[in-house]
Amino acid sequence: MLKGEYKVGVLGATGTVGQRFILHLHNHPFFKLVALGASSRSAGKAYRDVTKWKQVKQIPESVQRMQVEECTVEHFQQCDIVFSGLDHDVAGPIEDALRNAHVAVFSNAKNYRRDPLVPLVVPLINTSHYSVLPAQQKSLGLTKGYIVANANCSTTALVVPLAALEKAFGPLEQVQATTLQAISGSGYPGLPSLDILDNVVPYIGSEEDKMEWETYKILGGVSAQNDAFDYHAQSPLTVSATCNRVPVIDGHTVCAGVKFASKVKPSPQQVMEALSAYTCDAQHVGAPSAPQQVITVHQEQDRPQPRLDRDHQNGAGVNVGRVRGDALFDIKFVVLANNVQIGAATSSVMNAEVAALQGYV
Ligand SMILES: NC(=O)c1ccc[n+]([C@@H]2O[C@H](COP(=O)([O-])OP(=O)(O)OC[C@H]3O[C@@H](n4cnc5c(N)ncnc54)[C@H](OP(=O)(O)O)[C@@H]3O)[C@@H](O)[C@H]2O)c1
């Protein structure tokens, strides 16, 4: 049960992910936005004067004149929760300092994703990994404050249907994933238009490694004996990813092939039914940002499409289509996730909602 209203802040508030945080949080039922942070270039100025606002909705009235601060403990220790949309080159020490100042930090950056004591949480799958938070705090001598990371945006798209398939049909053996990733995934201003218009760029630095590695941690469990992750050690799963940047503004598409470990293979119809039936803890505990339907399965032959489907349920779920058999894999399908919503800001906010509802804040 909720104790009341939580004071929250946003780091990197002027950026691509930060702007989505603002839209999620300015009118939230139990988070009250009290602090905004960005670089020293923006600090000391009104939010509306320093942000290159790129959203269709206007900057909320209550946020327009809020002063942007430097991302220091001094300005954020009043917060119960801080959402971080900082780049990885600056996120590490700032997030760590806030954790040590007893703040619960929900980060989009990659810095702590591989830390064995930091849960890597996709809120549509594995909020159960919060059980490792007491061990994180104990290791640092903290009674309050921790870091929770959310996953890379293309990992998030892939791993949601994988979790649903594992739950329904048992361990997976092989997954091959090829992405078509939106430009907004690289922040603002992103790639120069002359590099991405009329083009596909078949390389996104360290993205393939993130997709392959993060999947193991997210689908793994937490060992009750030593409060550590098992990184899916009991699973035969091998993941192979290929990542491409395409001229789409928002919405990452992933074409996936999956081989099941079991000798008895589900049919495409059974797969579609299992994906549609999948539910998650964020829904069960009543997180306000949780989608009604975690996985929307499209029957049309030419869906999902980024322009048509990325904003379904405010981008809080994922969309799957083209579920079919395959000569190499048992099943293949296409998944679309909104990279700046469930791939970034919505994940962090939903993670924090579940943490608050389960008494971790
Ligand atoms: N875009 C996505 O789809 C996506 C998805 C998942 C995860 N992520 C991750 O989310 C994070 C943010 O990405 P983004 O796309 O929002 O980046 P972005 O648009 O480049 O925004 C970066 C933000 O960081 C601030 N900043 C830069 N240097 C700083 C410093 N030295 N101290 C404090 N603040 C500083 C910027 O403030 P100023 O305006 O003052 O420069 C801005 O608010 C990254 O770690 C990224 O990998 C992004």
The ligand as a Tripos MOL2 file, in Angstrom:
@<TRIPOS>MOLECULE
LIG
   48    52     1     0     0
SMALL
NO_CHARGES

@<TRIPOS>ATOM
      1 N1         16.8000    7.5970  -26.7050 N.am      1 LIG1
      2 C1         16.4030    6.3510  -26.4150 C.2       1 LIG1
      3 O1         15.5710    5.7490  -27.1260 O.2       1 LIG1
      4 C2         16.9620    5.6300  -25.2370 C.ar      1 LIG1
      5 C3         16.4070    4.3960  -24.8990 C.ar      1 LIG1
      6 C4         16.8980    3.7050  -23.7790 C.ar      1 LIG1
      7 C5         17.9220    4.2410  -23.0590 C.ar      1 LIG1
      8 N2         18.4650    5.4470  -23.4180 N.ar      1 LIG1
      9 C6         19.5440    5.9750  -22.5790 C.3       1 LIG1
     10 O2         19.0410    7.1220  -21.8840 O.3       1 LIG1
     11 C7         20.0980    8.0570  -21.6530 C.3       1 LIG1
     12 C8         19.7040    9.4000  -22.2290 C.3       1 LIG1
     13 O3         19.5420    9.2920  -23.6340 O.3       1 LIG1
     14 P1         18.8880   10.4480  -24.5070 P.3       1 LIG1
     15 O4         18.6070    9.8110  -25.8090 O.co2     1 LIG1
     16 O5         17.7900   11.1160  -23.7710 O.co2     1 LIG1
     17 O6         20.1380   11.4930  -24.6150 O.3       1 LIG1
     18 P2         20.1290   13.0330  -24.9940 P.3       1 LIG1
     19 O7         18.9200   13.3930  -25.7850 O.co2     1 LIG1
     20 O8         21.4640   13.3040  -25.5890 O.co2     1 LIG1
     21 O9         20.0350   13.8010  -23.5710 O.3       1 LIG1
     22 C9         21.1160   13.8050  -22.6680 C.3       1 LIG1
     23 C10        20.7670   14.5500  -21.3820 C.3       1 LIG1
     24 O10        21.9010   14.5020  -20.5030 O.3       1 LIG1
     25 C11        22.2380   15.8320  -20.0840 C.3       1 LIG1
     26 N3         23.6970   15.9420  -19.8820 N.ar      1 LIG1
     27 C12        24.6800   15.8770  -20.8270 C.ar      1 LIG1
     28 N4         25.8890   16.0550  -20.2480 N.ar      1 LIG1
     29 C13        25.6600   16.2100  -18.9080 C.ar      1 LIG1
     30 C14        26.4990   16.4270  -17.7720 C.ar      1 LIG1
     31 N5         27.8440   16.5170  -17.9000 N.pl3     1 LIG1
     32 N6         25.9180   16.5320  -16.5510 N.ar      1 LIG1
     33 C15        24.5780   16.4520  -16.4120 C.ar      1 LIG1
     34 N7         23.7180   16.2670  -17.4580 N.ar      1 LIG1
     35 C16        24.2660   16.1370  -18.6820 C.ar      1 LIG1
     36 C17        21.7660   16.7260  -21.2100 C.3       1 LIG1
     37 O11        21.5950   18.0570  -20.7050 O.3       1 LIG1
     38 P3         21.8660   19.3960  -21.5870 P.3       1 LIG1
     39 O12        20.6050   19.6410  -22.3780 O.co2     1 LIG1
     40 O13        22.1110   20.4390  -20.5620 O.co2     1 LIG1
     41 O14        23.0550   19.1200  -22.4490 O.co2     1 LIG1
     42 C18        20.4380   16.0420  -21.5630 C.3       1 LIG1
     43 O15        19.4550   16.4360  -20.6450 O.3       1 LIG1
     44 C19        21.3510    7.4410  -22.2950 C.3       1 LIG1
     45 O16        22.0810    6.7770  -21.3020 O.3       1 LIG1
     46 C20        20.7750    6.4760  -23.3100 C.3       1 LIG1
     47 O17        21.6560    5.4230  -23.6200 O.3       1 LIG1
     48 C21        18.0030    6.1590  -24.4660 C.ar      1 LIG1
@<TRIPOS>BOND
     1     1     2 1
     2     2     3 2
     3     2     4 1
     4     4     5 ar
     5     4    48 ar
     6     5     6 ar
     7     6     7 ar
     8     7     8 ar
     9     8     9 1
    10     8    48 ar
    11     9    10 1
    12     9    46 1
    13    10    11 1
    14    11    12 1
    15    11    44 1
    16    12    13 1
    17    13    14 1
    18    14    15 2
    19    14    16 1
    20    14    17 1
    21    17    18 1
    22    18    19 2
    23    18    20 1
    24    18    21 1
    25    21    22 1
    26    22    23 1
    27    23    24 1
    28    23    42 1
    29    24    25 1
    30    25    26 1
    31    25    36 1
    32    26    27 ar
    33    26    35 ar
    34    27    28 ar
    35    28    29 ar
    36    29    30 ar
    37    29    35 ar
    38    30    31 1
    39    30    32 ar
    40    32    33 ar
    41    33    34 ar
    42    34    35 ar
    43    36    37 1
    44    36    42 1
    45    37    38 1
    46    38    39 2
    47    38    40 1
    48    38    41 1
    49    42    43 1
    50    44    45 1
    51    44    46 1
    52    46    47 1
@<TRIPOS>SUBSTRUCTURE
     1 LIG1         1 GROUP 0 **** ****
